[in-house]
Structures are given as structure tokens and as C-alpha cells.
Amino acid sequence: MAIGTTFSVASATPNKSALALARSAVIEEGKQLFLKGCSSCHGLNAEGGAIAPSLIGVGAASVDFQVATGRMPMADMSTQAMRKEPVYTPEQVAALAAYVASLAPGPEIPGDELLNYERDGSLAEGGELFRNNCAMCHNFAGQGGALTQGKYAPTVMGVEPVHIYEAMITGPQSMPVFSDKTITPEEKLSIIKWIKAAEAEPALGGASLGRVGPVTEGLLVWTLGIGMLIGVAVWLAMKAR
């Protein structure tokens, strides 16, 4: 019995050492990527600078959201970061996230088990939560909307569930942080479930016009209506000659 226990402990120790070495290697890779692609704005030690904030304590989730969605790195820090094709591979993003996470504790990247919104989320609750907490910026249909000072809330359609969750726990740019006390993890999953259901919802009424509300619908009606009236007026004038 004692021999078996000793063997188990001895065999577990190399595994822990191997995991620690692998993690150290990933962190070192992330550090080198950071020094090459991020330090010019965020500082050599991620302490921040004149044009970019400190990354100490932002956590892996913030890095994953910003970098995996292509918002970072930015060429112009004076504008709002837009979602675009990411510069780094998923492995490089993970390394950058691991490095920043090693600097100080912060929000972690949610795993697949946590993100099972189909199982743990409520569609009805998600719709209510979205309307109460998100619609004033992201539009009642999640299509995004204008904010003050030339900023905007982006559409949430087509966004990966992990990035929606990360946005809620990190509060990128003008978005507030929704802590687990404000919106619980289960409620966050309900919001994601509603967003994904809204994505799949067919446009039963015909052309959706972006689902941004009555502005585009009214503009279309006015444009077509005025255009038709002008056309009729011109036709009548030509006919009267």
C-alpha cells in the first residue's frame, strides 16, 4: 500500500512539472509577442502609456476578446476599435492572454463547459435581460446603434458566444462591466441564448432593412413615396404640354 502511494505521488510530480514548464513556455511566447506587437503602446511591462491603458489586471478574457476579434492591435488609437480579421493565430492569442494573465489576477476566459447556453440558458429570461440591460445601446434587435462623441455600440449578431461572455465580464471601450453580482453567469448564458435565437430568426415580414427600427423603414417609405410623387408630377406636366 505504501509502495503504491509513493509511486502515485512520484508519478504525479513529473506531470505537474511538465505542465508548469509548458505553461512557462506559453507565457514566454506571449511575452515575446507582446514586446514585438503591443509594447510600443501599452509599455514594455504592460504598464500603459500616453495613448494606451495598462493591461495589468485586465485578465486573459480581455486580451482574448480584443485580440481574437481583431480589435487589437490598432493602427490608430484615437478611433474606436472595430471587429475585423484577427492578426494573430488562436495559439498566439492564447499565448498573449496567458502572459497578460500572469501579470496580475483578472477575468479568465470562459471554458466550453461554462458556455453551454443551450443547456443552462433561458430564452425568455435572456430576451428580458437584453432589453433591460443591452438594448439601449445595441438596439432592441442587437444590430448596434450610435453613442455619443462619434462612438457606436457594435452589432452582437454573428459574434462568438465566448466573446459575448467576455465582453460582459470585461466591459470593453464604452461598455460597462456586468459582474456576476449584476448579471449572474446563468443570466449571461440566457442573454447569449437569446442573441443566438435572434440570429436564426427568419424575416417573416420580408426585407428586414437591417432590423434597426423605424428610421430605415420611414426613410425607405419617404424616399419611394416622394420619388413616386415627383415622377407623377413630371409625367403630368409633360402630358399637359
N, C-alpha and C positions, 0 to 999 in steps of 0.2 A: 504493500500500500504506500509506504513512504517512498519507495523507489519510483512508483508510478507518478506520485505527486511531484517529486523532484524533477522527473523527466518532463512533465507537463509545464512546469514553471520555466525550466531551461529552454524548452522549445518555443515558449511564448515570447521569451525575451528577445531572441533574434528577429522575430516578426515585428515587434514593436520598434526595434532599432531600424529595421528596413523601412518601415512606414515613416519613421522620423526623418531618415535620410532622404526618402523620396519627397516628403513634404518640404524639406530644406532646399532640395534641388528645384522644386517648383517655385518656391519663394524667391530663390536667387535668380531664376529665369525671369520672373516677374519684375524683379528689381532692375535687371538689365534692360528690359523692355521699357520700364518706367523712365529710367535715366535717358534712354535714347529718344523716346517719343512724348514724354509728359513733363519732364523736369524743367524744361525751358519756361513753362507757365506756372506749374504747381510747386516749383522749388526742388532742389536736389534731395531733400528729405521729406518731400510732400508737405512742407510747412506752409505752402501757399505763397503767393506773390502779389504784385500790384494788380494783375489782371485775372488772377485765378485763385479760388479759395484753397484753404488747407484741406487735405484729404485724410488727415489723422482723425480716426474715429468714425469715418463715414461708413466703414464696413464693406464687406465683399459685395453685398446686394447693390449698393450704389454704383460700384465700379461695373458690375455686370450689366446693370440697366443702361448706364451711359455709354459704355464701350460696345456691348453686344448689339445695341440698336443703332450704332453708327453715329450717335450724337457727339461722341468724343473719339479721337481728338478733333478740336475745332480749329479752323483756319483763322476765323475772326471771332474773338471773344466778346465783341460788342453786340453781336446779334444773338437771337435765340437759337439754341441748338435744335436742329431738325433731325428727324429719323431718316437714316439713309443706309446704304450698304456699308456694313462694318469694315473697318480697315484691318482688324486683327482676326485671326482664326479663333474658333472656340477654345482651343487649347491655350492660345496666347491670352485670351480674355480671362480664362481661369487662372493663369499664372499671375496676371496683373491683379486680379481680385485677391488672390492668396497673399501677394506681397502687401497690398494696402491693408488687408485684414490683420496682417502680422504686426502692424504699427500700433494698433490700439483696438480695443473691442468695438464692435459695431454690428448693425443688422447683417445677418447671414443670408446667403442665397437659399430660398426655399427649395426643398427637395421634392421629388416626384410624389412621395407618399403624402406630403402636406398639401400638394396641389391637386388632389383628387376632387375637383369641384363637382363632377358629375355625381359622385357618391355623397359628399358631405355638404354640398351647397343646396340652397332652396331658391328656386326660380322666382317665386312670388316675393320672397323677402329681398332677393337681390335687386329686383326692379324698384321696390320701395326705397331701399338704401341708396341706389343710384340716383333716383330722383331727388332724394333729400340731401345728398352729400356731393354729388358729382355733376348733376345736370346743369347747374347754374353756370358752369364753365365749359363743360364738354358737350352741351346741347342735350336735350331730352332723349335724342336717339343715339347719342355717343359719337356724333360726327365732328365734334370740336366746335370752337367758337372764339370770337375775338375777346381780348382782355384789354386792359389799359396800357398806355405807353407803347403801343405798337406790338404788344405781345399777343399770343394766342394760346388757347388750350388745344392740343392736337386731337385728332380723332383717336378713339380707342378701338375702332374696328380693325381687324387684321393684326392685332398685337398679341404676341405670345402670352399665355397665362402667367408664366413666370415673371415676365416684365411688367404686367399689370400689377401683380402682387408686390413686386419690388418697388414700383412707383408709389404704392400706397404706404409702404413702410419707410421709404427714404425721402419722399417729398421733393422730387427734382424741380429745379427752377422755381416757378411761381406756385407750384402745387404744395399744399400743406402736408405735413406728416400725419397719417392716420395710425396712431399707436393701437396696440391691441386692447387698450382700455377704451379707446374711442370707437373703433370698429374691431370686433374680435376676429381671430383667424377664420372662424366658421362664417362670419358675415362677409369677410373679404372673398371667400370662396363663392358665396352666394352672388356677390356682385360680378365676379368673373363668369359665373354660370349664366347670369342674365345677359352679359355682353356677348357671350358666345351664341346664345339663343337669338339675340338681335341680329347678329351677323348672318345667321342662317335663315332669317325670316324673309319670305318672298314678298315682292312688291305687288300685292294683290290689286292695288288700285291703278296699276300701270306704271308709267315713268315715276321714279321716286324723287327725281330732281335733287339728289344728294341728301334727302331727308333732313334738311336744315331748317324746316319750318315754313311759315307763310311768306317770308321775304322773297324767296326764289319763285314760289308759286304766284305771288302777286305780281312780281316783275315779269314773269312769263305772260300772264294774262294781260297786263298793261301793254307789253311790247306787241303781242299779237293783236290785241284789240285796237290800239292806236294805229298800228300798221294797216289793219284792215280798213279802219275809218278813213285814213289818208288815201288808201288805194281807191276806195269807193268815191271819195270826194274828187280825186283826179279824174276818175272814169266819168263821173257825171259832168265835170267841167268840159272834158273833151267831147262828150256827147252833145252838149248844149251848143257847141260852135257850129 
